[in-house]
């Protein structure tokens, strides 16, 4: 009897153990499924490490105490005031419930590695022999491609068929080509030495080399998990790309996309702490063989000499707290860097390799691609601010004297300014919730007053002038799904170009001015 009971007990324990193992295995499998579901649908905006990127961090700490029902509603319906689309119909109810439970139980993950070997393995070649490509463009455009405008179309869900780089002839407002990128295109840059090449970087840190003559990608490489930073050297031979995750940057051969050297982004921040850092802006300059890269968390700007052996780095410290975007001026010799947490724009002399001055810049400054223009003999720079402040302003600086000229009241937080020598207005996109993110305000560049508000429709942002300054292009993104074109003087709508969730707009004319350091009026004088 005793033996029988023991046997039954062992059988029961075995059954319980098997059930426990099966249950545990099923739970692990479900957890793995939810992790993959997050990576496939959420990570490109919220971060591969659950630590945030374009959108807030989603992890057990940030979602602590949040109602699963409320979170489920947001996922199902989306949020009109943000880039968050509705997932009802794309994901099942069980999947939405499961991923929310997963997020509320998952802490922020350690910064995952992405090494130079990982980059090399990710390199894809779509056109093995580039000599077989067309010898001239397969569409009508000016010889120097100055009228070409690239638009980063995100697609409704930040990935899929709608995620593309779309190219437009700004002389005719006609789409001339598109390149599928799989995940949302974020940055488009152009080779300043050869008009046939462009480079597209996605939210998931893939870089595509694009042949503009045939409008196709010839190669791609994944340089990290996310992070928008990318710049092209003045000779067109190198690309530098940076990541939020992991905390590194890489220099690539612009022809082959072969990674040449990686840089660990870390240093002493303005408060004396040793920190690992996201990559902020990366930019090439027309005056020297260097890249400039902002270390967001370390508050440093590094200058990299790409023509010298080993790619040596000069570090400029204590630039500001939480550096992000920047623009060049004075022929590429001065760099204006936005610093979020102390609400300044820092002026850096790239020739002397030193910090010149920290200028007041409203609340959470964001300078976008930059707006520098000469007005009545002064070189003026315009900076937007997307912080939630009591008084929303656009900051104007005299970039020759490095001083504040005026802070112009506007109707909400702003993200990206646009100016041009041939256009009378500086355009700023209003992204505040109370205006439903539909409007762009126009500032008279002589009087420095807001003179008109355009209701663009959709999520209106990223204004950009055509290379000749005759037209103003604006993305009407979510709930709009088109790029809207205005006459830059009359502000009458002249065209629309349909696409799925357009975002950043990039004129190839900027290779000759603005981001390459030549002001628009210098571009005019050089013709």
N, C-alpha and C positions, 0 to 999 in steps of 0.2 A: 504494500500500500504506500509505503513511504517512497519506494522507488518510482511507483506510478505517478504520485503527486509531483515528485521532482521532475519527472519526464514532462508532465503536463506544464509545470512551471517554466521549464526551459523552452518548451514549444511556444508558450505564451510570450516569454521574453524575446524569443527569436522573431515571433510575429510582430511584436511591438517595435523591435529594432528595424525590421525590414520596412514596416510602415513609416517609421521615423525617417529612415534613409530615403525612402521614396518621396515622402512629403518634403524633406529637405532638398532633395534633388529637383523636385518640381518647383519649389520656391526659388532655388538658385536659377533654374532655367527661366522662370518668370521674371526674376530680377534682371537676368542677362538680357531678356527680351525688352524689358522696359528701358534698360540702359541704351540698347541699340535704337529703340524708338526715340529716345531723347536725342541721341547723336544724329539720327537721320532727319529729325523734324525741328529741333529746338537749338542745338548746339551752335549753329552758325550765327545766331543772334545772342544767345544767352551764355555762350562759352563752353568749350569742350570740357573744362574743369569745373563746370557749374558756378564759376566765379563771375559771370557777366562779361559782356562784350559790347555789342550795339544796344543790347537790352539788359535789364537788371539781372543780378545773380539769382539763381534758383537752387537753393540747397536747404538743408534741415535748419540752418540758423536763420536765413533770411525769410523762410516761410513758417517759422515757428509761431504757433498760435493762429495761423490763417485758417479760415474755414475751407475744407475740401470742396464744399458745395460752391462757394464763391469762386474758388480757383477753377473749378470745372466749368463754371459759367463763362469765365474769361477765355478759357481755351476754346470752348465751343463757339462763342459769339465773336471773339476777337475784341480789339479795342480801337475805336475809330480814331482816337487822338494819337495813336502810336503806329508803329510798323507791324503790329500784331494782327495777323489775318485770322478769320474764323476757321477752326479746324473741324467744325461739325460737317460730316459728310466725307471728310478726308480720313479721319480716324474714327473707329467705332467707339461706342460709349464705354465698353470695357477697356479699351486701350487708353482712353482719356482718364478714366478712373485709376487705371494701373500706373500710368506715368506720373500722375499727381501724387499717389501714395509713394512711389519711388523717390520723387523729388523731396518729399517731406521727411524721408528717412535717410537721405544721402547727404553727407557733409561735402563741403567744397573739397575737390580732389587735389592731390599733389600735382604740381606742374609737370605734365607728361613731356617726356623727351622727344625731340625730333632732330636727329644728328645729321651730319653731312653725309653719312652712309645712307640714312633713310632718304635724304633728298636725291642722292644719285639713283637709288632704286626706284624712286617715283618718276624719274624722267621718262617722258613718252615722246616718241617721234612719229608725227603724222605724215610728214613729207620727207622721205629719205634723201632725195636729191633736189635741193632748192633751185638748181639751175634749170629745172623743167618748169618752173613757175613762169607766168607771163612776163614779158619784157616791159610792159606798160600797163596802166590801169585798164580794167575791163569795163569801166564806166566813165562818164564825163565828169571831170573835175579840173580845177586849175593845176598848172604844172607843179607847183610847190606844195600842193595839198593844204594850203593855208585855210581854205574854206571848209575843211573837213572837221566835223564835230562828232565826238564819240559820246554815247550815253550808256551808263551802267543800268541796264534793265534788271531789276531784282527778280522778277517773277512773283506771283502771288504769295508763295510759301518760302521764298528765298532760295529755291532750288527747283529743278525740273525744266520743262520745255520753255517757260517764259524767262529763264535766267540766261541773259545774253549780253554781249557788247554790240550795240547797234550804232551804225555810222551814217551820218547825214551830210549831204552837200548843203552848206548854209547859204549858198547863192540861189539854190532852187527850192530848198526845204524838202527835198526828196531823200528818202532812205536809199542808200547806195549799197548797203551790205550789212550782214549780221554774223556774229560768231557765237555759237552756243558754248556756254561755260559750265553747265551742270549745276553749279551753285551760284549764288548771287554775285555778279560782278560788282566790284567796289571802287577800284581805281583804274583809270586808263591813262597811260603815258605814251609819249611818242618819241621815237628816235630823232634827236636833233640833227644828226649828221646824214641820215638817209630817210627820205620821206616815205619809203615803202613799208617801214616797220612800225608797229605799235605793240605795246605790252599791256595786258589786262591782268589785274590781280583780283581774286575773289575773296569773299568773306572767310573761306576756308583755306586761305593763303596759297592757293594755286596760282601760278603765273603762266599765262599763255603768250607765246610769241605769235603775232598775227601779221600775215602778209596782206597789206592793204590793197595791193594791186589785184589780187584774186579773192580777197575777203575770206581767208581761211586761216585757221591756226596751223602752224607747222610743227610746234613743239609745246610741251608744257612740263612744269615741275612743281611739286608741292614743297614749299619752303618752311612750313610750320603747321599749326592747327588753326590759328586765326591771327588776325592783325593786318591792317591795311597798308602799312608803310612800304613805299617803293619809290625809287628814283633812278633816273638814267643819266649816265655821264655825258659830258658835253661832246665827247668824241663818238658817242654811241656804242662804245665797246664794252661797257660794264653796266650792270644793274646791281643796285643794293636793295635788299628787302629785309624788313624787320617783322617780328611777331609779338603778339601779346602772350601767346602760349605756343612754345616755350619762350623764355626770356632770352632770345638771341636774335642776331642779324646775320646776313650772309651776303657776300659779293659773288655775283654770277658773271660768267662770260655771256654777253648779250646776244652773241651769235648762236652759241650751242646750248645755252642755259646751264652749262656745267658749273656746279658750285666750286668756288676757288678758295674761300676762307670763311669760317664762321667766327662770330664775336659774341662772347658772353656779356650780356648787358647787366652790369652791376657797378655799384660805387657808393661813395659817401653822399648822402642826401643833404639838403641845406640845414637840417637839424642835427647833423653829425652822426647819423645812423648808417651802417652798412646795409644796403638793400639790393635785392634783385629787382630788375625793372622791365616793364613793358617797353616795346619800341613805339615811340611817337613818330612824328613826321621824318621822312627821309627825302633829301633833295639834292640834285646836282646843281652846279652853278656855271655860268658861261665864262667866268673870268679865270678859273683855275681847275686843275685836275684833282678835285676833291669832292667828297660827299659830306653832307652834314646830317647827323641823326640826333634826334632828341630822345633822351632816356626819361620817360614819363615820371617814374617814381623816384629816380635818383636826382632829378632836377639838374641834369647835366646835358650839355651838347657836345658831341664828339665830332671832330673833323678827321676824316679818313683820307689819306693820300693814296689814291688807287694806282698811281704810276710808280710809286716807290716800292722797293722789295719788302715783302711782308705786310704791306698795307698798314703802315704805322698810324697811330691814333694820337691826336692832341685833344685833351679833355678840358672843357671849360666848365667849371663847377659853380654851384650856387646861383644858377640861372633863375630858378623859380620852383614852386611846388606844384607838381602834377603838370608837366609840360605836355603839349599835344601837337597842334598844327602850326604852320609857319608859312611866311612868304618872303621872297627876295626883293631887294630894291637896290638902287645905285649900281646898276650894271652887274648885279650879283654879288657885290662886296658886303652888303649888309643883310642880315637875316632877322626878321621880326617873329618871335616865338611866343605863342599864347601859353599862359600859365593859369590853369583853372583855379587852384585853391587860394592863391593870393591876389587874383583878379588884376593881373598885370600883363603887359606885353613887353618882353625883354628884347632889346636891340643888341645884336652881336655883330662885331666887326670881323668878318671872315678872313680879311687880309691880315689884320693884326692878331687875329685869333684871341679875342678878349670880349668880355661883356662891356657894352658902352653905357647902357642905362636901362632902368626898369620904369616903364610908363604906365600910369593908371589906365585901366581898360574896362571899366564897368564891372559887371557881375558875371563870372565864369566866361571869359573871353573865348571866342572861336573865330579864327580869321579865315577859315576855309582855304580856297586857293589863292587868296590875297587880292587886295584892291589898292593899287598905287597909281596915281594919276597926277599930272602937273596941272595946277589951276592957278592962273595969274602969277606964274613964276615960282610957285611953291610946289614941292612934291608932297602930296597929301596921301596918307594911308587911312583906310577905313576898316574898322574892326567890329564884328558882331558879337553879341553876348547872349547865351541861351540859359543863363541862370534865372531862378525865380526871385526877382528883386522887387523892391517897392517901386523903384523907378527904372524903367527899361530904356536903355540908350544905345546908340551907335557911337563909338568913339572915333574921333578924327585926330590924327597926329600930323604935325609938320615933321616929315622924315629927314629934312635937312638940318633942322635945329634940334630934333628929337625932343619935342614938347607937345603937350596936348593943346589942340586948337579949340575943340568944342566937343561936348557930349550931347548928341541930338536925341531928344525924346522920340521914341517910336511906340507903336501900339502893343508890343509884346516882345517876348524873347526872340532872338534872331540867330541864324546859323551860318549863313554864307553870303558875303557881299560880292558885288560885281561892278566894275567901273571900266570905262574906256575913254580914250582921248576924243573919239568922234561921237560920243553919246553925252547928252546933257545931264543924265541922271546916274546916281549910284543906286543900284537895286539891292534890297535886303529882304530876305524871306522871313515872314512872321510865323513862328512855330508854336506860339503859346496856345494852350487849350481853349482859352476863351474866344479865340478867333477861328477855332476849328481848323487851324493850320492850312487855310485856303488862300491866304493873301500874301502879296509882295508889295512893299512900300518903296516909293521912289523919292530919293533925296536930290534936290538941285545941288550940283557940285559947286556952284558959285555962292549961292546964298546959304547953303548948308541947312536947309529946311525941308521937311517932308512936304511934297507938293501933290502927291497922288497915291492912291491905294488901288491896286489891281486885285480883283477877285478871280483867281486863276482856276479855282475848282480843284477837287481832289486834295491831296496832301502836297501843297505847293512849296517847292524848295529848290535850292541849288541853281539860282539864276546864273547865266553865262552869256556874254556878248559874243557875236560872231567876230571873226578876225578883223573885219573892216569896221566893226562897231555899228553897223547899220541895223542889226537885229538883236533882240534880246530873247534868249531861249530860257524857258522855265519848265521844270518837271512838275506835272500834276500827277502825283504818284498814286498811292492807294485811294480807291474810290474815284479816280480820274482816268488813269491808264492812258495818258498821252503826254507828249511834250508840246507845249504851247509856244508859239512864236509871235513876238510883237515887233512892230516898227519902233526903233529905239528913240525916235523923236516924237512922233504922234502918239505912241503907245496904243495904236490900234492893232487888234489881233489880225495877223496875216496868214497864219497857217497852223495846223495841228498835225502831229505825227503820232499815230497810235502805237502803243507798246504796253507790255504788262509791267506795271509798277516801276516806272522810271525813277532813277535817283540821280547820282552825280552826272554832271554834264561837263565835258572836257573839250575845249577848242584846241585844235592843233596850232592855232595862232599863238597860243601861250608858249610854245617852244621859242618863239621870237620875242615875246614880251612876258609880262607878269611873272610866272613861276620861273622863268629863266633869267629874271632880273632886269630886263629892259622894260621901261615903262611904255605904255601904249603910244604916247606921243613920240618917243624915240623910234618906235617901230615905223611910224608914219614918216619921220624924217629920213629913215634909211631906205625908203622906196626910191 
